[in-house]
Amino acid sequence: MSTVFSVGFDLASYTADEATVLHVKVTRQGFGSLTVNVSAVGITATSGADFTPPALAVTFSNDETEKILSINILNDTVYEGPENFELVLVSGDQNIQLSQSRAVVSITDLTGTCNIGIP
């Protein structure tokens, strides 16, 4: 009989300011080693301009129940308002059940307020 693992993000959404490091917890239940893939998909935020994508894989050893992904949230000088991207866990292993496989990250812009001139 195969061991079934449950893996997921600890939250469905996160908020981070520009120029910070966001720490996202991935948890798992079950005993044994396993690997899941992680991707970051821009919604309104752009990878490389607004955030540095996390590692492509998360590997748990036998006794580990959580891992922390560190994601650099970048600072730009353009006021854009809040921007979002989505973290997605993926596994092709039928013994891994993804319990919270998606999490949305909202980036708070620290550039300042948007000044709109009206002629």
ZALUM-170038 format. One line per field, with one value per atom (N, C-alpha, C): atom name; x, y, z. Coordinates in nm, 4 decimals, decimal comma, always signed. Layout:
REM ZALUM-170038
atomo (CA_...)
xx (X_...)
yy (Y_...)
zz (Z_...)
END
This chain:
REM ZALUM-170038
atomo (N_CA_C_N_CA_C_N_CA_C_N_CA_C_N_CA_C_N_CA_C_N_CA_C_N_CA_C_N_CA_C_N_CA_C_N_CA_C_N_CA_C_N_CA_C_N_CA_C_N_CA_C_N_CA_C_N_CA_C_N_CA_C_N_CA_C_N_CA_C_N_CA_C_N_CA_C_N_CA_C_N_CA_C_N_CA_C_N_CA_C_N_CA_C_N_CA_C_N_CA_C_N_CA_C_N_CA_C_N_CA_C_N_CA_C_N_CA_C_N_CA_C_N_CA_C_N_CA_C_N_CA_C_N_CA_C_N_CA_C_N_CA_C_N_CA_C_N_CA_C_N_CA_C_N_CA_C_N_CA_C_N_CA_C_N_CA_C_N_CA_C_N_CA_C_N_CA_C_N_CA_C_N_CA_C_N_CA_C_N_CA_C_N_CA_C_N_CA_C_N_CA_C_N_CA_C_N_CA_C_N_CA_C_N_CA_C_N_CA_C_N_CA_C_N_CA_C_N_CA_C_N_CA_C_N_CA_C_N_CA_C_N_CA_C_N_CA_C_N_CA_C_N_CA_C_N_CA_C_N_CA_C_N_CA_C_N_CA_C_N_CA_C_N_CA_C_N_CA_C_N_CA_C_N_CA_C_N_CA_C_N_CA_C_N_CA_C_N_CA_C_N_CA_C_N_CA_C_N_CA_C_N_CA_C_N_CA_C_N_CA_C_N_CA_C_N_CA_C_N_CA_C_N_CA_C_N_CA_C_N_CA_C_N_CA_C_N_CA_C_N_CA_C_N_CA_C_N_CA_C_N_CA_C_N_CA_C_N_CA_C_N_CA_C_N_CA_C_N_CA_C_N_CA_C_N_CA_C_N_CA_C_N_CA_C_N_CA_C_N_CA_C_N_CA_C_N_CA_C_N_CA_C_N_CA_C)
xx (+0,0838_+0,0000_+0,0883_+0,0580_+0,1363_+0,0980_+0,1971_+0,1727_+0,1122_+0,0074_-0,0551_-0,0134_+0,0322_+0,0759_-0,0245_-0,0378_-0,1167_-0,0217_-0,0194_+0,0727_-0,0049_+0,0293_-0,0374_+0,0236_-0,0153_+0,0220_-0,0561_-0,0010_-0,0740_-0,1838_-0,1768_-0,2789_-0,3186_-0,4370_-0,4834_-0,4397_-0,3991_-0,3540_-0,2522_-0,1642_-0,0580_-0,0504_+0,0002_+0,0235_+0,1663_+0,2349_+0,3726_+0,3968_+0,4784_+0,5207_+0,6329_+0,6478_+0,7639_+0,8907_+0,9999_+1,1325_+1,1381_+1,0656_+1,0699_+1,0878_+1,1034_+1,1069_+0,9823_+0,9039_+0,7832_+0,8195_+0,7770_+0,8008_+0,6673_+0,6618_+0,5404_+0,5651_+0,4756_+0,4916_+0,4160_+0,4863_+0,4269_+0,4313_+0,3157_+0,3093_+0,2734_+0,3070_+0,2711_+0,2369_+0,1527_+0,1194_+0,1593_+0,2039_+0,2497_+0,3976_+0,4463_+0,5861_+0,6547_+0,7695_+0,8476_+0,8929_+0,9861_+1,0352_+0,9475_+0,9384_+0,8600_+0,9025_+0,8690_+0,8979_+0,7742_+0,7428_+0,6374_+0,6983_+0,6430_+0,6909_+0,6112_+0,6765_+0,6154_+0,6315_+0,5242_+0,5362_+0,4717_+0,5154_+0,4586_+0,4054_+0,2773_+0,2111_+0,1663_+0,2151_+0,1754_+0,0283_-0,0408_-0,1778_-0,1687_-0,1328_-0,1012_+0,0440_+0,1109_+0,2535_+0,3349_+0,4557_+0,5427_+0,6642_+0,6847_+0,8012_+0,9285_+1,0239_+1,1499_+1,1463_+1,0287_+1,0157_+0,9528_+0,8560_+0,7854_+0,8215_+0,8639_+0,9026_+0,9999_+1,0803_+1,1700_+1,1014_+1,0822_+1,0096_+1,0796_+1,0019_+1,0609_+1,1314_+1,1942_+1,2562_+1,1519_+1,1954_+1,1027_+1,0505_+1,1164_+1,0728_+1,0902_+1,0028_+1,0122_+1,0261_+1,1337_+1,1598_+1,1539_+1,0721_+1,0604_+1,1378_+1,2184_+1,2798_+1,1801_+1,2148_+1,1222_+1,0524_+1,1258_+1,0703_+1,0283_+1,0352_+0,9974_+0,8473_+0,7869_+0,6438_+0,6158_+0,7169_+0,6973_+0,8255_+0,8078_+0,9175_+0,8760_+0,9740_+0,9480_+1,0058_+0,9210_+0,9665_+0,9945_+1,1083_+1,1414_+1,1317_+1,0480_+1,0238_+1,0588_+1,1539_+1,1918_+1,0871_+1,0307_+0,9364_+1,0181_+1,0220_+1,1100_+1,0447_+1,1287_+1,0812_+1,1078_+1,0065_+1,0270_+0,9877_+1,0128_+0,9870_+0,8606_+0,7813_+0,6589_+0,5402_+0,4506_+0,3305_+0,2376_+0,1996_+0,1138_-0,0072_-0,0125_-0,1179_-0,0876_-0,1794_-0,1562_-0,1432_-0,0506_-0,0325_-0,0364_-0,0742_-0,0936_-0,0236_+0,0163_+0,0586_+0,0123_+0,0133_-0,0363_+0,0748_+0,0832_+0,1729_+0,0926_+0,1524_+0,0817_+0,1726_+0,1196_+0,1887_+0,1388_+0,2318_+0,1971_+0,2720_+0,2026_+0,2672_+0,1997_+0,2809_+0,2283_+0,2180_+0,2562_+0,2549_+0,1144_+0,0541_-0,0826_-0,0932_+0,0193_+0,0188_+0,0276_+0,0339_+0,0392_-0,0916_-0,1635_-0,2872_-0,2546_-0,2875_-0,2617_-0,3838_-0,3688_-0,4826_-0,5104_-0,4112_-0,4233_-0,3166_-0,3473_-0,2452_-0,2231_-0,3077_-0,2950_-0,2994_-0,2183_-0,2192_-0,1924_-0,2706_-0,2548_-0,1723_-0,0735_+0,0099_-0,0238_-0,0531_-0,0811_+0,0365_+0,0935_+0,2071_+0,1553_+0,1918_+0,1544_+0,2620_+0,2225_+0,3155_+0,3553_+0,4862_+0,5361_+0,5857_+0,5658_+0,6172_+0,5500_+0,4284_+0,3569_+0,2194_+0,1570_+0,0230_+0,0323_-0,0712_-0,0781_-0,1374_-0,0625_-0,1106_-0,1555_-0,2816_-0,3348_-0,3675_-0,3035_-0,3314_-0,4501_-0,5374_-0,6521_-0,6368_-0,6283_-0,6074_-0,7274)
yy (-0,1182_+0,0000_+0,1245_+0,2192_+0,3417_+0,4417_+0,5198_+0,6290_+0,7456_+0,8032_+0,9211_+1,0435_+1,1453_+1,2698_+1,3800_+1,4719_+1,5926_+1,7107_+1,7944_+1,9082_+2,0326_+2,1463_+2,2699_+2,3926_+2,5074_+2,6336_+2,6458_+2,7163_+2,7310_+2,8359_+2,9267_+3,0299_+3,0370_+3,0906_+3,1082_+3,2419_+3,3355_+3,4663_+3,5262_+3,6075_+3,6748_+3,8190_+3,9074_+4,0462_+4,0814_+4,1532_+4,1939_+4,3330_+4,4103_+4,5406_+4,5229_+4,6218_+4,6238_+4,6276_+4,5800_+4,5827_+4,4999_+4,3881_+4,2971_+4,1542_+4,0645_+3,9222_+3,8596_+3,7957_+3,7265_+3,5823_+3,5344_+3,3954_+3,3214_+3,2198_+3,1422_+2,9999_+2,9523_+2,8185_+2,7160_+2,6069_+2,4911_+2,3782_+2,3171_+2,2108_+2,0785_+1,9720_+1,8401_+1,7478_+1,6491_+1,5420_+1,4115_+1,3183_+1,1896_+1,1734_+1,0519_+1,0240_+0,9696_+1,0250_+0,9847_+1,1087_+1,0915_+1,2063_+1,2287_+1,3551_+1,3886_+1,5247_+1,5497_+1,6771_+1,7238_+1,8530_+1,9163_+2,0357_+2,0676_+2,1821_+2,3069_+2,4213_+2,5500_+2,6411_+2,7100_+2,8120_+2,9401_+3,0511_+3,1819_+3,2401_+3,2723_+3,3206_+3,4646_+3,5553_+3,6942_+3,7135_+3,7884_+3,8305_+3,9747_+4,0650_+4,2029_+4,2360_+4,1534_+4,1702_+4,0952_+4,1442_+4,0856_+4,0208_+3,8929_+3,8215_+3,8892_+3,9109_+3,9757_+4,1262_+4,1869_+4,3317_+4,3644_+4,2839_+4,3073_+4,2042_+4,0868_+3,9820_+3,8873_+3,8213_+3,7178_+3,5842_+3,5035_+3,3773_+3,2871_+3,2071_+3,1158_+2,9987_+2,9153_+2,7927_+2,7118_+2,6366_+2,5611_+2,4338_+2,3889_+2,2655_+2,2781_+2,2104_+2,2009_+2,0525_+2,0176_+1,8783_+1,8609_+1,7670_+1,7321_+1,6031_+1,6005_+1,4742_+1,3995_+1,2801_+1,1931_+1,2608_+1,3351_+1,3888_+1,5349_+1,5968_+1,7375_+1,7523_+1,8482_+1,8731_+2,0108_+2,0968_+2,2283_+2,2787_+2,3588_+2,4275_+2,5726_+2,6608_+2,8027_+2,8460_+2,9027_+2,9636_+3,1108_+3,1596_+3,3016_+3,3662_+3,4670_+3,5338_+3,6804_+3,7271_+3,8681_+3,9511_+4,0468_+4,1405_+4,2643_+4,2969_+4,4025_+4,5400_+4,6416_+4,7795_+4,8460_+4,9058_+4,9852_+5,1299_+5,2179_+5,3602_+5,4102_+5,3186_+5,3560_+5,3233_+5,4211_+5,3923_+5,3073_+5,1923_+5,1011_+5,0554_+5,0922_+5,0389_+4,8947_+4,8273_+4,6868_+4,6003_+4,5050_+4,4098_+4,2691_+4,1739_+4,0376_+3,9350_+3,8261_+3,7068_+3,5859_+3,4706_+3,3488_+3,2459_+3,1823_+3,0693_+2,9418_+2,8467_+2,7225_+2,6037_+2,5079_+2,3812_+2,2788_+2,1999_+2,1000_+1,9708_+1,8592_+1,7290_+1,6311_+1,5526_+1,4473_+1,3141_+1,3129_+1,1900_+1,1666_+1,0545_+1,0249_+1,0045_+0,9877_+0,9703_+1,1038_+1,2126_+1,3450_+1,4167_+1,4468_+1,5240_+1,6685_+1,7594_+1,9012_+1,9619_+1,9970_+2,0425_+2,1918_+2,2732_+2,4182_+2,4486_+2,4216_+2,4255_+2,5634_+2,6610_+2,7958_+2,8996_+3,0028_+3,1149_+3,2427_+3,3454_+3,4741_+3,5666_+3,6311_+3,7279_+3,8665_+3,9572_+4,0964_+4,1816_+4,2568_+4,3445_+4,4859_+4,5438_+4,6813_+4,7743_+4,8700_+4,9641_+5,0692_+5,0898_+5,1885_+5,3161_+5,3287_+5,4436_+5,5733_+5,5676_+5,6882_+5,6903_+5,8021_+5,8132_+5,8520_+5,8238_+5,8554_+5,9956_+6,0854_+6,2203_+6,2350_+6,2651_+6,2784_+6,4262_+6,4830_+6,6235_+6,6380_+6,7301_+6,7557_+6,8945_+6,9033_+7,0355_+7,1270)
zz (+0,0000_+0,0000_+0,0000_-0,0850_-0,0969_+0,0112_+0,0514_+0,1457_+0,0711_+0,1292_+0,0688_+0,1498_+0,0808_+0,1431_+0,1125_+0,2050_+0,1825_+0,1915_+0,0878_+0,0821_+0,0421_+0,1045_+0,0668_+0,1320_+0,0815_+0,1451_+0,2742_+0,3726_+0,4989_+0,4907_+0,3931_+0,3741_+0,2272_+0,2006_+0,0626_+0,0050_+0,0926_+0,0428_+0,1384_+0,0807_+0,1546_+0,1059_+0,1922_+0,1552_+0,1925_+0,1029_+0,1288_+0,0722_+0,1418_+0,0917_-0,0090_-0,0963_-0,1848_-0,0994_-0,1545_-0,0919_+0,0367_+0,0387_+0,1529_+0,1033_+0,1971_+0,1654_+0,2257_+0,1425_+0,1871_+0,2173_+0,3339_+0,3722_+0,3676_+0,2833_+0,2619_+0,3106_+0,3968_+0,4529_+0,3677_+0,3363_+0,2704_+0,3730_+0,3981_+0,4982_+0,4329_+0,5032_+0,4525_+0,5677_+0,5397_+0,6325_+0,5667_+0,6467_+0,5949_+0,6238_+0,6144_+0,6455_+0,5216_+0,4916_+0,3752_+0,3002_+0,2120_+0,1358_+0,0133_-0,0265_-0,1449_-0,1976_-0,3237_-0,3886_-0,4631_-0,4481_-0,5270_-0,5993_-0,7135_-0,7907_-0,7546_-0,7663_-0,7357_-0,8569_-0,8914_-0,9956_-0,9449_-1,0009_-0,9689_-1,0986_-1,0988_-1,2192_-1,1955_-1,2784_-1,2650_-1,2985_-1,2148_-1,2447_-1,2933_-1,2018_-1,2420_-1,2113_-1,1309_-1,1011_-1,2054_-1,2301_-1,3312_-1,2662_-1,2980_-1,2473_-1,2963_-1,2057_-1,2409_-1,2251_-1,2315_-1,2135_-1,0780_-1,0367_-0,9101_-0,8032_-0,8435_-0,7494_-0,8166_-0,7341_-0,7833_-0,7578_-0,8600_-0,8399_-0,7381_-0,6653_-0,5668_-0,6354_-0,5527_-0,6033_-0,6792_-0,7780_-0,8619_-0,7972_-0,6917_-0,6257_-0,4747_-0,4027_-0,2571_-0,2245_-0,1561_-0,1216_+0,0298_+0,0729_+0,2136_+0,2387_+0,3442_+0,3853_+0,4740_+0,5162_+0,5903_+0,7068_+0,7873_+0,9112_+0,9036_+0,7879_+0,7756_+0,7504_+0,8189_+0,8006_+0,7428_+0,7350_+0,6734_+0,6111_+0,5089_+0,4406_+0,4234_+0,4210_+0,4018_+0,2675_+0,1828_+0,0581_+0,0858_+0,0430_+0,0558_-0,0816_-0,0911_-0,2189_-0,2039_-0,2834_-0,2798_-0,3523_-0,2795_-0,3385_-0,3728_-0,4995_-0,5483_-0,5377_-0,5307_-0,5240_-0,6586_-0,7132_-0,8337_-0,8021_-0,8918_-0,8652_-0,9331_-0,9827_-1,0526_-0,9639_-0,9443_-0,8666_-0,9517_-0,8980_-0,9724_-0,8915_-0,7664_-0,6818_-0,6478_-0,5808_-0,5459_-0,6714_-0,6650_-0,7749_-0,7170_-0,7998_-0,7524_-0,8403_-0,7752_-0,8470_-0,7686_-0,8349_-0,7728_-0,7626_-0,6478_-0,6280_-0,6481_-0,7185_-0,7507_-0,7203_-0,6455_-0,6213_-0,7220_-0,7759_-0,8771_-0,8459_-0,8637_-0,8505_-0,9448_-1,0112_-1,0972_-1,0245_-0,8961_-0,8165_-0,7622_-0,7956_-0,7524_-0,6014_-0,5323_-0,3876_-0,3121_-0,3857_-0,3231_-0,3506_-0,2440_-0,2545_-0,2201_-0,3099_-0,2881_-0,2205_-0,0925_-0,0127_-0,0308_-0,0403_-0,0660_-0,1693_-0,2947_-0,3994_-0,4595_-0,4249_-0,4807_-0,3695_-0,3861_-0,2919_-0,3707_-0,3450_-0,4124_-0,3230_-0,3830_-0,3124_-0,3644_-0,2718_-0,3069_-0,2607_-0,3541_-0,3246_-0,3016_-0,1867_-0,1549_-0,2097_-0,2917_-0,3528_-0,2513_-0,2348_-0,1384_-0,2048_-0,3358_-0,4091_-0,3657_-0,3252_-0,2843_-0,3466_-0,3381_-0,3941_-0,5411_-0,6080_-0,7509_-0,7645_-0,8250_-0,8487_-0,9926_-1,0111_-1,1450_-1,1663_-1,2652_-1,2958_-1,3892_-1,3577_-1,4436_-1,5003_-1,6342_-1,6959_-1,6820)
END
